[in-house]
Amino acid sequence: MTSNDERLMRRALELAEQGRGLTSPNPMVGAVVAAPSGEIVGEGVHRRAGAPHAEITALRAAGARARGATLYVTLEPCAHHGRTPPCARAVVEAGVARVVAPLADPNPLVAGRGFDALRGAGLEVSVGLLAEEAARQNRVFFTAMRERRPHVTLKAAMTLDGKIADTHGTARWITGERARAHAHRLRSEADAIVVGVATVLRDDPELTVRLDAPWPREPYRVALDTEGRTPPRARFIAAGDPARALVAVGEGAPEERVGPLRAAGATVVRCPTRAGRVDLGFLLGELFAREVQGVLVEGGGEVHAAFLDAGIVDRVAVFVAPLLVGGRTAPSVVGGAGRELKSGVRLGPLSVTPIGDDILVEADVIP
């Protein structure tokens, strides 16, 4: 690999970033076609599922100049018919001489078949350049393909002393306006936003994406509601397509409570229970079947504890405000029974980003 290869791959990763929050259930992908001299002759971005893949857009932009060129693409070209035709065949037909990619596609429908098709047609294929950066960019997609469940991010806003509300339950607003806007950006990147029924009853949230411009994708708005206590007039049901409001109830939730939710247009999913609560693993499977790849959990401390205890949190994103509120009964980010220090959930590496007067701390959960 040369420094020119790295430069062009970084450009492909920059292009892929333009699709953040828009491509699910597909990964973000960028592509660059470069002549032997290193001149870029075509670029492409995957914009949304069903739209042309990045490789196709880049090859179309390059036209005849793709013959003998190198294609830099941030993920293995597909070799199967999905929403669009296979990209590997188009790469071969365009006359590309060499393909550089960081990683194989973990999708079982691809999983090396694209590289095999390219090599079988006589193309030079180099794999591994900037693999860590590419995997981090598509961490949600990789987790979903590897675990066959959505990637789960636990998101919270807390005071510097770890409280998500004061002793009266007031939580608006812990963080400033810029941090709240960034929280909506995190929502825009998710396929589902999950809260507990206590949040629904206390705050009556909409759970929508509110950015400067209308967002083209509508994440599922999910309430964990074992006993079916969600009011049919809850704002999260009417805030968008009611069918995108999903209420996860226990198998024993009374039909007289569940029926009105269905009548309001909400999607009701009956789930088995564990320790008297909706089985979160089952629910994630139901969401995965609905092409949900990334979940943002915005529940209270008990919901956060339940996800952590189930071992299904992949990442945390915690906004920290320069406030101290104290209070023995004020809720904290993680409730539940607690853990011994030696068995605490470990995180890393940490990323700390100042946002206005607040900071955002992000980290992956270390298995």
C-alpha positions in Angstrom: 0.0 0.0 0.0 1.2 3.5 -0.8 0.6 6.9 0.7 -1.5 7.6 -2.4 -3.6 4.6 -1.6 -4.2 5.9 1.9 -5.1 9.4 0.7 -7.7 8.0 -1.7 -9.2 5.6 0.8 -9.6 8.4 3.3 -11.5 10.3 0.6 -13.7 7.3 0.2 -14.4 7.2 4.0 -15.2 10.9 3.9 -17.7 10.3 1.1 -19.3 7.4 3.0 -19.9 9.7 6.0 -22.4 11.6 3.9 -24.8 8.7 4.2 -24.8 8.6 8.0 -28.3 8.0 9.3 -29.7 7.5 5.8 -28.6 4.1 4.5 -30.0 1.6 7.0 -30.4 -1.4 6.7 -27.4 -1.0 4.4 -24.0 0.2 5.5 -22.5 3.5 4.7 -20.2 3.2 1.7 -18.1 5.6 -0.3 -16.1 4.9 -3.5 -13.4 6.6 -5.5 -12.2 5.7 -9.0 -8.6 6.8 -9.6 -6.6 6.7 -12.8 -3.1 5.2 -12.7 -1.7 8.7 -12.2 -3.7 9.0 -9.0 -6.2 11.5 -10.4 -9.7 11.0 -9.2 -12.0 10.4 -12.1 -15.2 9.3 -10.3 -16.7 9.4 -6.8 -19.8 7.9 -5.3 -21.8 7.7 -2.1 -24.6 5.2 -1.1 -27.4 7.6 -0.2 -30.2 5.3 0.9 -31.4 1.6 0.7 -32.6 0.9 -2.8 -30.5 3.7 -4.4 -27.4 2.9 -6.4 -24.4 1.7 -4.4 -21.4 3.9 -4.1 -19.4 1.8 -6.6 -22.0 2.2 -9.3 -22.2 5.9 -8.9 -18.4 6.3 -9.0 -18.1 4.1 -12.0 -20.8 6.0 -13.9 -19.0 9.3 -13.1 -15.8 7.8 -14.4 -17.2 6.4 -17.6 -14.6 5.1 -20.0 -11.8 6.4 -17.6 -12.6 3.5 -15.3 -10.8 1.1 -17.6 -7.5 0.2 -16.1 -8.2 2.4 -13.0 -8.2 1.5 -9.3 -11.5 1.5 -7.3 -11.2 2.5 -3.6 -14.3 1.4 -1.8 -15.0 1.3 2.0 -16.6 -2.1 2.0 -16.4 -5.3 -0.1 -18.6 -4.9 -3.3 -21.6 -7.1 -3.1 -22.0 -10.1 -5.4 -25.7 -10.9 -4.9 -29.0 -9.4 -6.0 -30.7 -7.4 -3.2 -32.5 -4.2 -3.7 -30.0 -3.5 -6.5 -27.9 -5.7 -8.9 -24.5 -7.0 -7.7 -21.7 -4.4 -7.8 -18.9 -6.9 -8.3 -20.1 -7.7 -11.8 -20.4 -4.0 -12.7 -16.8 -3.4 -11.4 -15.5 -6.2 -13.7 -17.5 -4.9 -16.7 -16.2 -1.4 -16.2 -12.7 -2.7 -16.8 -11.3 -1.7 -13.4 -7.8 -3.2 -12.9 -7.5 -3.0 -9.1 -9.8 -2.8 -6.1 -8.7 -1.6 -2.7 -11.0 -2.1 0.3 -10.5 -2.1 4.1 -12.8 -5.0 5.0 -15.0 -7.9 3.9 -18.7 -7.3 4.2 -19.9 -9.3 7.3 -23.4 -9.8 5.7 -23.7 -13.6 5.2 -25.0 -12.9 1.7 -21.7 -11.3 0.8 -18.9 -12.5 3.2 -16.0 -12.7 0.7 -18.0 -13.6 -2.4 -17.5 -10.2 -3.8 -13.7 -10.4 -3.5 -13.8 -13.9 -4.9 -15.7 -12.7 -7.9 -13.3 -9.9 -8.6 -10.2 -12.1 -8.2 -11.8 -14.8 -10.4 -12.2 -12.2 -13.1 -8.5 -11.3 -12.9 -8.6 -8.1 -10.9 -6.0 -7.3 -8.3 -7.7 -7.0 -4.8 -6.0 -5.5 -1.8 -7.8 -5.7 1.6 -7.0 -4.2 4.9 -6.2 -0.5 4.3 -7.7 1.7 7.1 -9.6 -1.3 8.4 -10.0 0.0 11.9 -11.4 3.3 10.7 -13.8 1.6 8.3 -15.1 -0.8 11.0 -15.6 2.1 13.4 -17.6 4.0 10.8 -20.0 1.1 10.3 -19.9 -0.3 13.8 -23.7 -0.5 13.9 -23.9 -2.5 10.7 -21.1 -4.8 11.8 -22.6 -5.6 15.1 -26.0 -6.3 13.5 -24.5 -8.7 11.0 -22.3 -10.4 13.6 -24.8 -10.7 16.4 -28.0 -11.0 14.3 -29.5 -8.3 16.5 -29.4 -4.5 16.5 -26.5 -2.6 17.8 -27.6 -0.9 21.1 -26.4 2.5 22.3 -27.4 3.7 25.8 -27.9 7.5 25.7 -28.4 9.7 28.8 -28.1 13.2 30.0 -26.8 13.7 33.5 -25.5 16.2 36.0 -21.9 16.1 37.0 -22.9 14.1 40.1 -24.6 11.4 38.0 -28.3 12.4 38.3 -30.7 12.2 35.4 -33.4 14.1 37.3 -33.8 15.9 40.6 -35.6 14.5 43.7 -38.9 15.7 42.2 -38.3 13.8 38.9 -37.7 17.0 36.9 -35.3 16.4 34.1 -35.9 19.3 31.7 -33.5 20.6 30.9 -30.3 19.2 32.3 -28.2 20.0 29.2 -28.1 23.0 27.0 -29.6 23.6 23.6 -26.6 22.6 21.6 -26.3 19.3 23.5 -30.0 18.6 22.9 -29.6 19.3 19.2 -26.7 16.8 19.1 -29.0 14.3 20.9 -31.4 14.6 18.0 -28.5 13.9 15.7 -27.9 10.6 17.5 -31.7 9.9 17.1 -31.4 10.5 13.4 -28.7 7.8 13.1 -30.9 5.2 14.9 -33.6 2.9 13.5 -35.4 2.7 16.8 -35.6 4.8 20.0 -36.5 2.9 23.2 -37.9 4.2 26.4 -39.7 2.7 29.4 -43.4 3.1 30.1 -42.5 5.2 33.2 -41.0 7.8 30.8 -44.1 7.7 28.6 -46.4 8.3 31.6 -44.2 10.9 33.3 -43.0 13.0 30.3 -45.3 12.0 27.4 -42.4 12.4 24.9 -42.8 12.4 21.1 -39.5 10.5 20.5 -39.1 12.1 17.1 -36.1 13.5 15.3 -36.1 17.2 15.4 -33.3 18.8 13.4 -33.0 22.1 11.4 -34.3 20.4 8.3 -37.0 17.7 8.1 -35.4 14.3 8.5 -36.3 11.8 5.7 -36.2 8.7 7.9 -38.6 7.9 10.8 -37.1 5.7 13.5 -39.4 3.3 15.4 -40.6 4.9 18.6 -40.6 2.0 21.1 -42.1 1.8 24.6 -41.3 -1.0 27.0 -44.6 -1.6 28.7 -45.0 -5.1 30.3 -48.5 -4.5 31.6 -49.9 -2.4 28.7 -50.2 0.9 30.6 -49.5 3.2 27.6 -52.3 5.6 27.0 -53.7 5.3 23.4 -53.4 9.1 23.2 -49.7 9.1 24.1 -47.9 11.6 22.0 -45.3 9.2 20.7 -48.1 7.3 18.9 -49.5 10.3 17.1 -46.1 12.0 16.5 -45.6 10.3 13.2 -46.8 7.2 11.4 -48.7 5.4 14.2 -47.4 2.0 12.9 -43.9 3.2 13.7 -44.9 3.5 17.4 -44.2 0.1 18.8 -45.4 -0.9 22.2 -43.7 -4.0 23.6 -46.0 -5.7 26.1 -45.8 -8.9 28.1 -47.7 -12.0 27.1 -50.1 -11.4 30.0 -50.9 -7.8 29.2 -54.8 -7.5 29.3 -56.4 -7.3 25.9 -58.6 -4.5 27.2 -55.5 -2.3 27.5 -53.8 -3.6 24.3 -56.8 -3.4 22.0 -57.1 0.4 22.2 -53.4 0.8 21.4 -53.9 -1.2 18.2 -57.0 0.8 17.4 -54.8 3.9 17.7 -52.6 2.5 15.0 -49.7 1.5 17.2 -47.8 -1.7 16.5 -48.1 -4.0 19.6 -45.6 -6.8 20.1 -46.3 -9.4 22.7 -43.1 -10.6 24.3 -42.2 -13.3 26.8 -41.1 -11.9 30.2 -38.1 -12.4 32.3 -38.3 -11.5 36.0 -41.6 -9.8 35.3 -40.3 -7.6 32.5 -40.4 -7.7 28.7 -37.6 -10.0 27.5 -35.2 -7.6 25.9 -33.4 -10.2 23.8 -36.7 -11.3 22.3 -37.7 -7.7 21.5 -34.3 -7.0 19.8 -35.0 -10.0 17.6 -38.4 -8.6 16.7 -36.8 -5.3 15.8 -34.0 -7.0 13.8 -36.7 -8.8 11.8 -38.1 -5.3 11.0 -34.7 -4.2 9.6 -33.7 -2.3 12.7 -29.9 -2.2 12.9 -29.3 0.5 15.4 -31.2 1.1 18.7 -30.9 4.2 20.9 -32.0 3.5 24.5 -33.2 6.6 26.2 -34.9 5.0 29.2 -34.5 5.9 32.8 -32.1 4.2 35.2 -34.1 1.0 35.5 -34.3 0.5 31.8 -30.6 1.2 31.4 -29.8 -1.3 34.1 -32.1 -4.0 32.5 -30.2 -3.6 29.1 -26.8 -3.7 30.9 -27.8 -6.7 33.0 -28.9 -8.5 29.8 -25.5 -7.9 28.3 -26.9 -6.2 25.2 -25.4 -2.7 25.4 -22.7 -2.1 22.8 -22.0 1.6 23.3 -22.8 4.5 25.7 -23.3 8.1 24.9 -23.7 10.3 28.0 -24.1 14.0 28.0 -22.7 15.6 31.2 -23.9 19.0 32.4 -21.9 21.3 34.8 -24.6 20.9 37.5 -24.7 19.4 40.9 -28.2 18.5 42.3 -27.5 15.8 44.9 -30.4 14.0 46.6 -30.5 10.5 48.0 -33.6 9.7 46.0 -32.7 11.5 42.8 -32.4 8.9 40.0 -29.0 8.1 38.5 -28.1 6.9 35.0 -28.1 3.3 36.0 -30.5 1.9 38.6 -31.2 -1.7 39.3 -29.6 -3.7 42.1 -26.1 -2.5 41.2 -22.8 -4.4 40.8 -19.7 -5.0 42.8 -16.9 -2.8 41.7 -14.9 -5.8 40.3 -17.8 -6.7 38.0 -18.6 -3.2 36.8 -19.3 -2.7 33.1 -16.0 -1.5 31.6 -15.9 1.0 28.8 -13.3 2.2 26.4 -11.7 3.9 24.6 -13.4 7.1 25.8 -14.2 10.0 23.5 -14.9 13.3 25.1 -16.4 16.1 23.0 -17.3 19.6 24.4 -20.7 20.7 23.2 -21.6 24.2 24.4 -21.3 24.2 28.2 -21.7 20.4 28.3 -19.6 17.5 27.3 -20.5 14.2 25.5 -18.7 11.1 26.7 -18.8 8.1 24.3 -17.3 4.7 24.6 -17.9 1.1 23.5 -18.7 -1.6 26.1 -15.7 -3.8 26.5 -16.9 -7.5 26.3 
